[in-house]
Amino acid sequence: MGPLRLDLTVRRRSFDVALALALERETVALVGPSGAGKSTVLRAVAGLVQARGRVSAAGETWLDSEHGVDLAPERRSVGMVFQEYALFPHLSVRRNVEFGRKGQAGLLERLGLAALADAKPRELSGGERQRVALARALAPDPAVLLLDEPLAALDAHTRAEIRGELQLLLRNAERPTLVVSHDFEDAATLATRVGVLVEGRLRQLGSPAELVASPADPFVASLTGANVLRGRARATITGLTELELPTGELIRSTDRAEGDAVAIVYPWEVTLSRTEPDDSAQNHIGGIVASLVPVGNRVRARVGPLTAEITADSSERLGLRVGGPAVASFKATATRLLSQSGDDYPPKPPSL
Amino acid sequence: MRRAFHAGLWACAALAVAFLLLPVLAIFLRVTPTTLVGELNDRVVLDALVVTAKTNAIAIVLLLVVGTPAAYLLASTRFRGRALVLTLIELPLVLPPAVAGIGLLAAFGRAGLLGSSLDVLGVALPFSQAAVVLAVLFVASPFYLRTAVAAFESVDRDLIDAARTLRAGPARTFALVALPVASAGLGAGAALAFARGIGEFGATIMFAGSVRGATQTLPLAIYAQFDQNFDVALAIGALLVVVSAVLLLLLKLRLPWARSASISPFGAVRSTSR
């Protein structure tokens, strides 16, 4: 299948969504806070909302407002998976999947839906519904696949499993695929490139690794799960930069910055101890453990302004408890600094 | 004090229920059931039954064929004056039946607004069976339309969008998705309209008259019979009570056609066989 090219603007009440993207046979994820216009982009590509600009896929022009081209949704070759899946409640799994094109026994088989072919959507689990929605979208062999928050309707414990399934499926989808998600981890798992959309504009586009390694701004950093600490930076004679936090604490970094800046530290770069350790880490921040959230075999601990991710084993060995003291340590070499001139960073703490 | 209050509440409730049930019960208690059934064999009753069934059947078909697409448009399209249109189609609900009758005469009567044009076509509506159909349509339509608009409005917008991305044009989307998903509400609306239609009296007697075998429906027959043969009038009354009660029961129990389209009778079988 040919590439998907879009360069479009959608008017919305509060702001315009404006985005230009080109997708080869790959999966690109759009992440961002809710209300950023992510779903609007998908709907505009599908022709479900009015947009201006250009959209073309597989060598076919779907939208070209300058030349008065605006194909109806049924004439655009898109497969769309809706957030709540939007399965037709009155039709069986088979008839749902065959709604767009008949004769999908093979597809049902391939997605493990053959045994459920006669079931109605309400009889299915969340994961099964998602597979039906995917099968239905893929059945007419669309030029473009669009997925709106494909994992949001699932509960936490099926989510990881379904994410793995979906990752495999998208890798073999062999067509431009645009996924929308509010979760960076989901996006990073499913997509080869991730675009961060805030208030209708693309803040950064890159591979998940690029976004983590060099976030363009504090918002992107916090979206990827980093700790974002604001302060005032100044160079020191040791060659390191010191960032003074509003609380008076100092954070050292090997990056250079001057004036208002933010330090970016990933939770997995932060170690915890009961007392301040005598080690090579330049940064130690003591505080009270505000929360301990188990995530699989790890624990995310909130200590003072920082989130640390440590193994459940270590957490137990240290005897960490909510309300107890702990010291968070991280290296100056693991601390990224971003100068901050303007203030476009929404005051939103990194999610736990 | 509290006890007295509660006793008062119960007394009011009992009074209200008794008052509403007494006339209905009286129909069945005045004469024996066998007499009631016997009186239904009366020629007058049979004629009225045929007129009622025929006119209401035609009215309901017309209502479904024209009203359903109209309701879909009103539910799915935003246009200026939409709220006004939605209010106007409910007007017959609050209009006194006598006003409906005089209005129909003024519109379709010989000397009415459309009377001369209809005359040219050789159509004389007043006091014909077609007039009964029009009267029934006029008073019953709002019951169907407002329920149908609500039913279409409650169809998840994503279902419609999903159908469109699956190569279905607007007409196919309407037929294959909107219609079946809204069918429960549409059925309920049709039942309400039917219940209102078979009881239609005021507009019919003014616009269509009460000609036995032509325009005399069951309610009109009750009126014609009650000073001639009270038992026949009672028997018709009993028949209408039974029909109305069955319709009400269907609505309350949401029997298959009135049930949500997503719930099929096979679903229940499946889950028990697991």
Boltz contact constraints between the chains, C-beta under 6 A:
constraints:
  - contact:
      token1: [A, 46]
      token2: [B, 165]
      max_distance: 6.0
  - contact:
      token1: [A, 48]
      token2: [B, 161]
      max_distance: 6.0
  - contact:
      token1: [A, 73]
      token2: [B, 164]
      max_distance: 6.0
  - contact:
      token1: [A, 73]
      token2: [B, 165]
      max_distance: 6.0
  - contact:
      token1: [A, 74]
      token2: [B, 164]
      max_distance: 6.0
  - contact:
      token1: [A, 74]
      token2: [B, 167]
      max_distance: 6.0
  - contact:
      token1: [A, 74]
      token2: [B, 168]
      max_distance: 6.0
  - contact:
      token1: [A, 74]
      token2: [B, 169]
      max_distance: 6.0
  - contact:
      token1: [A, 78]
      token2: [B, 165]
      max_distance: 6.0
  - contact:
      token1: [A, 80]
      token2: [B, 165]
      max_distance: 6.0
  - contact:
      token1: [A, 82]
      token2: [B, 158]
      max_distance: 6.0
  - contact:
      token1: [A, 82]
      token2: [B, 162]
      max_distance: 6.0
  - contact:
      token1: [A, 86]
      token2: [B, 158]
      max_distance: 6.0
  - contact:
      token1: [A, 86]
      token2: [B, 159]
      max_distance: 6.0
  - contact:
      token1: [A, 86]
      token2: [B, 162]
      max_distance: 6.0
  - contact:
      token1: [A, 89]
      token2: [B, 262]
      max_distance: 6.0
  - contact:
      token1: [A, 90]
      token2: [B, 180]
      max_distance: 6.0
  - contact:
      token1: [A, 90]
      token2: [B, 181]
      max_distance: 6.0
  - contact:
      token1: [A, 90]
      token2: [B, 261]
      max_distance: 6.0
  - contact:
      token1: [A, 90]
      token2: [B, 262]
      max_distance: 6.0
  - contact:
      token1: [A, 99]
      token2: [B, 166]
      max_distance: 6.0
  - contact:
      token1: [A, 100]
      token2: [B, 166]
      max_distance: 6.0
  - contact:
      token1: [A, 100]
      token2: [B, 167]
      max_distance: 6.0
  - contact:
      token1: [A, 120]
      token2: [B, 267]
      max_distance: 6.0
  - contact:
      token1: [A, 122]
      token2: [B, 262]
      max_distance: 6.0
